[in-house]
Amino acid sequence: MYTDDQIDWTSVFSALTNEQRRNVIRRLMQTTGTTTLTELAEHLSGDDHIRGEGSDADCLRTELYHVHLPKLADAGLIVWDRSQETASLTTLVSHLPVGVILPHPATIKSTARKQSSD
């Protein structure tokens, strides 16, 4: 359990300024327990069947591994096990205001328009 004086809110909000990191948090909230790096990359890239070097999922996987997951872990939002390549939420996420995690309304509209034109 966290108390306000134990939370580095500057670090938390700094980590959450990036949309991709907020997407990671949202995805982890949808799953139970631990999620693998590969599962995260495939889901977040929008295609669970993307494979191969140079694919969107492969590039995102590299970004997640080297940038986004360590930043979220440093902020105390996730447990990131580099050796096992797994991530899970910490209880700190339950202290976040809901609006911080939800997608921005403009993003929702843009995504809805894109899906309706497909």
JOBEL-V642786 format. One record per residue. N is the residue number from 0. OMEGA is omega in whole degrees, 0 to 359 (999 if undefined). NEAR is the number of other C-alpha atoms within 8 Angstrom. D_CENTER is the distance of its C-alpha to the mean C-alpha in Angstrom with 2 decimals. Layout:
[[N OMEGA NEAR D_CENTER] [N OMEGA NEAR D_CENTER]]
This chain:
[[0 180 4 21.58] [1 169 7 20.79] [2 183 6 23.24] [3 181 5 22.78] [4 178 5 24.71] [5 185 6 22.43] [6 175 7 19.21] [7 185 8 18.74] [8 178 6 17.58] [9 178 6 17.91] [10 180 9 15.37] [11 183 12 12.92] [12 174 8 13.50] [13 179 8 13.60] [14 184 11 10.07] [15 177 12 9.08] [16 182 8 11.52] [17 182 8 9.34] [18 180 7 8.28] [19 178 7 5.91] [20 175 13 4.02] [21 176 13 4.97] [22 178 9 4.21] [23 180 10 1.14] [24 179 10 3.90] [25 180 10 6.18] [26 179 9 6.18] [27 177 11 6.82] [28 181 8 9.21] [29 183 6 10.90] [30 179 8 11.68] [31 176 7 14.25] [32 187 6 14.27] [33 177 8 12.79] [34 180 12 10.86] [35 177 9 11.92] [36 180 12 10.48] [37 178 7 12.67] [38 178 9 11.58] [39 182 12 7.90] [40 180 13 9.59] [41 180 13 12.24] [42 184 9 10.49] [43 178 10 8.36] [44 175 10 11.65] [45 181 6 13.47] [46 181 9 15.97] [47 183 8 16.04] [48 179 5 19.28] [49 178 9 18.51] [50 172 7 20.05] [51 180 6 21.82] [52 179 5 21.62] [53 179 6 20.88] [54 177 9 18.93] [55 181 8 15.83] [56 180 13 13.89] [57 178 12 15.75] [58 180 9 15.01] [59 179 10 11.26] [60 179 12 11.58] [61 177 8 13.57] [62 180 9 11.29] [63 183 12 8.39] [64 188 12 11.33] [65 188 8 13.18] [66 193 8 11.15] [67 182 11 7.45] [68 176 13 7.40] [69 180 11 10.89] [70 178 9 10.33] [71 178 14 8.01] [72 179 11 10.73] [73 179 8 13.45] [74 179 11 12.62] [75 183 10 12.98] [76 179 13 9.82] [77 168 12 9.17] [78 182 10 11.85] [79 179 11 11.37] [80 183 8 14.52] [81 184 7 15.28] [82 178 4 18.49] [83 183 5 17.24] [84 178 10 13.95] [85 179 11 12.24] [86 174 13 9.50] [87 181 11 10.03] [88 169 13 9.74] [89 179 9 12.65] [90 178 9 15.03] [91 182 11 14.21] [92 180 8 11.61] [93 178 5 14.80] [94 183 6 16.39] [95 172 8 14.20] [96 184 6 16.04] [97 182 6 14.87] [98 180 5 15.21] [99 186 7 12.59] [100 183 11 9.77] [101 177 8 11.76] [102 177 7 11.89] [103 182 6 14.86] [104 179 6 18.06] [105 178 6 18.87] [106 180 8 15.73] [107 180 9 16.74] [108 180 8 20.30] [109 179 8 19.54] [110 179 8 17.61] [111 178 8 20.47] [112 180 8 23.06] [113 181 8 21.64] [114 181 7 21.59] [115 179 6 25.12] [116 180 5 26.47] [117 999 4 25.34]]
